[in-house]
Amino acid sequence: MKLFHKRIFIAVGVLLVAGALMSVHLCMASFSSKEETRYIYISEGDNFDTVCSQLDSISSSLSMIEFKILSSLYGYSSNIRTGRYAVKQGESTLTVWRHLKNGLQSSVSLTIPEVRTMERLAGFLSKKMMLDSATVANSLRDSLFCARYGYDTCTIAAMFIPNTYDIYWNTSLDKFMERMQKEHDRFWENDGRIAKVQELGLTETEVATIASIIDEETANNAEKPMIAGMYCNRLRIGMPLQADPTIKFALKDFALRRIYKKLLTVDSPYNTYVNEGLPPGPIKIASIAGIDAVLNQVKHDYLYMCAKEDFSGTHNFAVTYQEHLRNAAKYSKALNEKGIK
């Protein structure tokens, strides 16, 4: 009988020691077997098995067993929460489990791209967030959806400011748009931009529209205030903008290197050779440099510009049409010599 009690005592002791060791391992040992931080993505429709499948490629065998035990005891398997979760070297199984159970996800650093179309923006967002590209694209083409934020389908691009934002991967489209609207307002409230808009007699969307054209004219930020001044000169005297990038946008052919005369008659509200004033909206998400170039434009008398014949990405400016024709001839000659069609 004493031997039996002794064996019971030993068995209980072993269990207590094992439990203590497991508790220490659960709370202290690193769940991840990888040196670098790894991320798991839990989407709508994922279940416990798909979560474990992602974790299994990161964890040690014992940590995975502990994770499953915790999940079974506390009901995580029936309460999966979507999100992007960081699994860092050194974090315990208990820490990783708590993060997933409580939805303590890691944010995404999202930089809004200066894309030409909302379809491209939709594709980009679907790669960075838990958003469906078709749903985003269709929403941005929906007049009622855009009107909720004070825009239409032509001007909605003006709402997006190409900064970098920390945002949760599983943010809904509505919440994302609300965040972008707040960031837009915050951007315009800084650096005296609203006062500058009012001084120009334009709206924020009109500034973004001009900026989007300038961005397509040059990548040289230093020259953008000069180009802004030229386009605003044209607007003031009622002269058509005659901006080649708007023809590319109207044709949806962004690979065009030369804009021939036969293309200038395209039937589109974006054709600024035929239509006076600004096009219906931005032809891309305007850069901050482009927006600030319009707000801080150089005051001058130039009405014309033509790309320089040295292909430097800068332009020759002219006051008169005759001078512009001479600049255009030099550029055309350089294109022909390069064989650019």
Salt bridges, closest charged atoms under 4 A:
GLU36 OE2 - ARG38 NE 2.81
GLU66 OE2 - HIS25 ND1 2.78
GLU114 OE1 - LYS284 NZ 3.52
GLU119 OE2 - ARG141 NH1 2.78
ASP174 OD1 - ARG148 NH2 2.85
GLU178 OE1 - LYS175 NZ 3.91
GLU183 OE2 - ARG179 NE 2.84
GLU183 OE1 - ARG186 NH1 2.86
ASP185 OD1 - HIS184 ND1 3.11
ASP191 OD2 - ARG193 NH2 3.52
GLU204 OE1 - HIS184 NE2 3.61
ASP215 OD1 - LYS224 NZ 2.80
ASP215 OD2 - LYS284 NZ 3.59
GLU216 OE1 - ARG116 NE 2.74
GLU223 OE1 - HIS315 ND1 2.88
ASP292 OD1 - ARG193 NE 2.91
GLU337 OE2 - LYS333 NZ 2.55
